[in-house]
Amino acid sequence: MNKQLWTGTSLLLVALTPIIAAELESHLLPRYQLEGRKPLAYGLTDRMKHYRVPAISIAIIRAGKIDRVEAWGVAEAGGRKVDRDTLFQAASISKPVSALAAVLMSQDGSIGLDDDVNAKLKSWKVPKSEFNGSVTLRRLLSHSAGLTVSGFPGYASTAELPTIPQILDGAKPANTGAVRVDVEPGSIWRYSGGGYTVMQLLLSDVSKTAFPELMYRMVLSRIGMTRSTYAQPLPERWHENAARGHHGDGKMVEGRWHTYPEMAPAGLWATPGDVARFAIEVWRSSRGESNKVIEKASALEMLKVQKGAYGLGFSIEGEGTSLRFGHGGSNDGFKCNFVMFRESGDGIVVMTNGDNGPNLANELVRGAADLYSWPALKPETRKAVTLPAAELAKYAGTFEFGGQFNGAQVRVAFEDGRLWGYPPGDRPRAELVPESAESFIPLGDTLPPVKFVRGAQGQWDELAIPSGAKAKRIPGK
């Protein structure tokens, strides 16, 4: 998962009342609704065009069962339509699926959750560091092992692929840095795809089995994930009905998609239906209703917060009826997400073949949360105020972020009597609606709320976002 600038619904329904696809297709919802105004709702086809996402496929889970699987759009511009069996890169959803195999191997005693992984690694070792703590399987799975390298960009179809030891050492032809311990293991939560790549090698070394075969035997085949594979590059037999990745401007990724030898953190190809089967199996196992892969105690350990807001492979959010587990995914040209509520067994999987997919997926998930009366994930209602057009025009300008955001710019424009924010990159603009003279909320998912700060001359010289990052107005723009 790459670091990004931005971090980041009501019908009364009887439980399990069927929702037809057409209702969801016309009920995509923004992050914010405005108090006292007609609720905003978008149509799926229009939003796919707006975000330049060629295809989206979903699975709806209700009470621990797949309720429906739907697919819209095309694998590539002018190409074949996607269907329920179309494969998408699952990106970082690969992590919780591969974590399931790791937990199974800990359950059967092959690997200790809290043992130093160097005791079992054969083809490579975690280099010694100045720190005393051990790199353990539990810490690898919960992103608390102190290891570097957040995510991976993948490799073009024509590129030479590195071995896993080369990736871990940052040695050519690897395109990322070395995976090393640079903070005390167990001391902090820090997302590390590098740690999951260590786990990939650990499982293969212990089982003496290639990782794709291991995952098929231990997880995919047991759950019935028949349209899923960790094989990288994607075998030819899967190509015909695989979605192609697309950038934010709508152009296809060169070579159709990237290859990810970092299979455990990023290499799974799957359908939403198969990801739903995985989520359901973990949920049922945690309730003692299934043990196709792991036992109840192991499933509960996966769904227990270990560090930060992360279990063993899953992000954990909410409490009470809103408690849920899931994971997002971001590969080049593919974006996806899934979430499942612990109490009800309701959930959703969304997979897209466009870099603006998270914006589209978020709107669809909010619509589903509203239609199905889920206890969380719905829009937030905010109160807007009215500012004169002459005042709105004074906010216009270009603002530049420094530091970790490397000069990313947001352009604010007064157009058609309204204020618009243009985010960095190839994402569409969003209208900025004032809550006060300083604070504005976006009617769209490409921007977070923003706050303007006046300078010494009384001009709006600074723009701030909730993460704390600040952007300075560029003079003359």
N, C-alpha and C positions, 0 to 999 in steps of 0.2 A: 504494500500500500504506500503510495508516494505521498509526501507531505504536500498539502494544498493550502491555498490562502484562506479558503472559506471552510469553516468547520460545520462542518455541519457538515367538525366535518360532520338537520339530523332527522333521520327517519326512525319512527318507532317500529321495531320489528319483533315478532315472536321468534324465540330461539330456533335456529335452523330453518327459518323461512327461506326458500330458494331465492337467490338473487340472479337474475338473468344477466347475460353478458352485456346487453344493451344498456342496462342501468349503470353498470360500472364504467362503460365506455363514455358515458356522458356525465360522469360524476368525479372527474379529477379535481382536486381541491388545492388551493394555495396554502402556504404556511400560515398566513394570517387572514382572518375575516374582519371586516370593519363593523363595529357596533352601529346599529341603526340603519345599516345599508343592506340592500338585497344581497344575499350570499352569492359569492363568486363560484362558478363551477365551469370546467372546461371539457371539451370533447377530446377523446384520445387521439383521433386522427389529426386534428388541428395541432395538438401539443407535440405529436411526433414530428410534424413539419416544423413547428416552432423551434424545437430543440435539435432538429436535424438528426434524429435517431431513426434508422431504417426499420428496426424490428424490436418488438418487445414481447416477451412470453412470460406467463405467470402461472402459478399454482396456488389455489386457495385451500387452506386446511381448516376443517371445522370439527371440533370435538375429537381430534386425533385421527381424522380420516381425510383423504383427499376429496374435496367437494367438487372441484372443477379445475381443468387445465385449459388455458386459452393462449392463442398466439396471433399476433397481428404484424403485418408488414412483410418485408422482403429481406432475404439474406444479404443482398447487395442491390444497389440501384439498377433497375432493369432486369433483375434476376428473379429466381423462383421465390414464391411465397414461403414463409416459414410456417411450420406446423408444430403440433405438440411434441413431435420427435426430433425437432431441430436441436442440435447441440450448440451451446454457447460456452465460451471460456468462463469458468466459475471463479477465476482469479483467487482472491483470498478466502473464499468459501472453501477452497482446498484445505485450509488449515484445520477447521473443526472436523472435517471428514478424515483427514490423515491422523488427527489427534485420537480419533476413535480406535484406530489400529494400535497406536502407541499405548493407550489405556488397556486395550485387550492384552497386549504383551506384558504389561505390568501386572494385570490380573492373573495371568497364568504363570507368573514368576520369572519370565525371561529377562525382564528389566525391572529394577527397583525404581519406583517413582522418585525416591529421595537419595539414590546412590549417585556417586560421581560418574558421569557418562563416559569418562575416559577409561573406566574399568572395562567397558564393553566395546568401545570403538576400536576397530582394527586397522582400517585403511587410512585413518587420519586421527589426530588428537587435537583437542582444544589446547592451544599453546598456554604455557604457564604465564601467570600474571602476577602483579604485586599484591593481589587480593587473596584473602584466606578462604572465602566461601567457595563452595563447589558448584559447578554447573551440573544441574540434575534434570531429569526428564520433567519433573513437575515445574521447574522454573523455565525450561524451554517452552513448555506448552502454555504457560501463563505469562509469557513475555517478561519474566523477571530474572533471567539468568545473567543480566549485565552485558549481553552481547550486542554488537553493532550491526549495522546494515538493516535499515527499515524495510525496504522493498527492492524489487527487481524490474528493470525495464524490458526484459526478454531479449530475444535475438531474432534478427531478420531472417527470412527464409533462406537467404544465401550465405548467412554468416556461419563461421566455424563454431561449433558448440564446445564449451569447456566441460571437463569432468567436474564432479562434485568437489573433490579436493582442490582443484584449481579455483573453483568459485569461492570456497572457504578461505583460501589463501590470497584471493584477489590477484591470481596469476593469469597472464594471458593464455587463452583468448577471453577470459572473464571480463565483463564490462562493469563490474562493481568492485568496491574495496574489500579488503580482507575482513573476515568475521572474527572479531577479537573481544575479549572481556576488557572493558574500560571503566566499569564501575563495580562496586562490591556486589557479587551475585546475591540475589534475594533482597537487596536494599530498595530498589525502585521498580516501578512498572514502566517499561519502554518497549514499544512495538518493535519486534525484530523478526523479519522474514529470514534473516541470517540464522537465528536460533532454530527456526523450523527446518532449515536446510541441514543443520547439524543433526536434528532429529531424524530427517530422511536417511542420512547416512547411517545413523545408529541402528535404525530398524533393519536396513538392508544388511549391515554387518552382522547383527545378531541372528537374523533369519537365514542369512546366506542366500537371499532371494532379491532379484531386481525389484525396485520399488513399485513399478506398475503391476507386476504380477502379484506382489505381496498385497497390494491394496485390493486387487480384484478378488483374491482368495479370502482375505480376512474381513473385508467390509462390503465391497460392491456386490459380489455374488450372493452374500448372505442376506442382504437387504432387498435384493431384487432391483438394483440399479443397473438395468440392462443397457441403458443408453448413456453410460458414463465410462470414462477411461482416464487414467493418469499417463498414458503413453505420450511421450514427447520425442520427436515431432508427432503430430496427429497422424495415425496410420491412414493410408490412402482410402481404405474401405469406409472411413467415416466422412470423407470430404464432401460427398454429394449433398448431404443434408446437414452441413455445418454452417452456421452464420459467419459472415466475414466481419472483421472489426472495422470501425469507422471513427475518424477523428471528429472533433467538434465542429469543423466546417463542412461535414458531410462526406468528405473524401475518404475512400477506402484505405486502410492500412496497406502499405506496400507489401506485396506478397500474401495478402489476405489476412494474415494474422502473424503474431510473433510466437516463437517457440520458447518454452520455459523449462530448461533442465532442472530448475528449482521446483520440483514437482510438488513436494509436500506443502510449501507455502503458496504456490501459484499455478500448478500445472493441471488441475482437474478440468476436463471437458464434461459437461452434463446438461441435462434438461431440467426445467423447473420441477417437473414431476418427480424426477429422481432425487433432487435436493429435498423435496418435500418428504419423500420416503425416508431419507436419512433423518430429518428432523423428527418425524413421527416415531421412528425407531428409538431414538435417544429419549424422547419424551415418555414413550410407553415403558422403556426399560427403567426409567427413574420411578415409575409407579409400580414396578414389579409385574407388569403385564406382558413383558416380552424379554427374551434373552438370546436373540439371534446372534448378537455379537458380544455384549457385555452384561454383567449382572447388575441388579438394582444399586448396590453400594457403589459400584464403579461409575454408574451413570450419575448418581447423586454427587459424586466427587467432581465430575466434569462440570456440573451445573452449579457448583458452589464457588463463590468468589474466592480467588486465591490471592490476587494482588490487584490493586486498582479496582476496576470494574470488570475483571476478566476471570473466567474459570479456566478449565483445561480445554482450550480450543474455542471457547465461546465468549462473546461479550455478554454481560449480564446487566440488565437495566430494570428500573422500577421496583415497586414493592406491592405487597398485597395482590389484588386481582390484576394489577398492571405489571407484575413481575414477568419478565420475558428474557429469552435467550436468542441469540442469532449471530449473524456476521455479515459484513459487507464485502465487496470485492471490486478491485480496480486494476485491470490489465489494460495494455494499450489497445484501445478500440472496443473494449468490453467493460461494462459496469453492471453490478448485480447486488442483490441484498436478500436476506431472509430474516424473518422474525417469527417467534412462536411464543404464545402466552402459556406460562407454566400451569395455571389453574384450569383454564378452559380447554387447552389443546387446540385453540384457534391460531391461525397464522397465515403467512403469505410468503411466497418466493417470487422475486422479480428478476428477470435476466434481460439485458439489452445488448445490442451490438453497436453502441455509440458512446463516445466520451462524455456526452451530455446526458447519458442515461440516468445518473443519480437524480437530476432535476425532474425528469419525467417520472421516474420510479417513486420519488417522494410524493408527488401529486397523486399518483394512482393509489399508493398505500393509504394516504389520508382519505381518499374517497372510499376505499374498502373499509377502513376503520369506522367511517360514518355509517355506511350501509349495513355493516354487520354489527354495529353497536359495540365495538371493542372498547375496553376501558382506557386506552391510550392511543397515541399516534394521530389524533384528530387535530384540525387547525386550532390555533389560538385566536380568540377574539380580542381585538385591540380598538381603542377609541381614537379616531382621527380628528384633526382640527382643520380649519380652512385658513389658508394664507393667501393674501392677494397675489395676483400673477406677477406684479412688479417685485414683490419680495422673493417669490420663488426663483425668479431669474437671477437673483444675486448669488445663489448657491452654485451656479454653473461654473465649471472649470475642470481641470485635470489634476488629479491628486496621485502622488507617487509614494509607495511604501518602500522603506529601506530595510536594513538588516536581513533577516532570513528570507524575506520575500523578494530580494534581488531586483528592486526597482519596478515591481508590478504596479500597473497604473489602473485607476478607475476614473472614467470620464463621466462627469455629471452634466447633463444638458437640459435646457428648458426648451421643450418642443411641444407644439400643439396645446399650449396652455398648461402643460403638466411637466413635472420634474422626472427625469429618467436617469437611471444609473447604468452605465455600460461596464461590465466586469472585465477583468483581464482575459486574454485568450479569445476563443471562438464561441463564447456563450452569449445567448441573447440578452438584450437589455431587460430591465425591470423597472416599473414605475415606482418612484419613491413618494410615499404618502406621509405628510407631516403628522406627528403626534404632538409636537410642540415646535417652537422656533428652532430648536437644536436637534431634535430626534425625529428620524424618519424610518418607516418600515417599508419593505419591498413587497409589491404584489407580484411575486415570482420567486423562483427558487435559485436564481443565479447570483443573488446578493444577500448578505445578512442585513440586519438592521444597522443603520449608520447614525453617527452623531457628529454634527459639525461644531467646530470650535472657532471662535473669533480671535483674530490676531490683534496686535497693538493698534492697527489702523481701523479696526472695526469690521474688516472684511472676514469672510468665512475662509480662514487660512488652513484649516486642518480637518481631516475626516478620520473618525475612529470607528472600529468595529468591536463586537463583544469580546473577542479574544484578547483585546488589549492593544492590538497593532494599530499604529497611527500612520496616516499618509499626509504629506505636506503638499499644499497647492503649488503647482509649477507656475511661476510667474509668466504672464503673457499667454497662458493657455486656458 
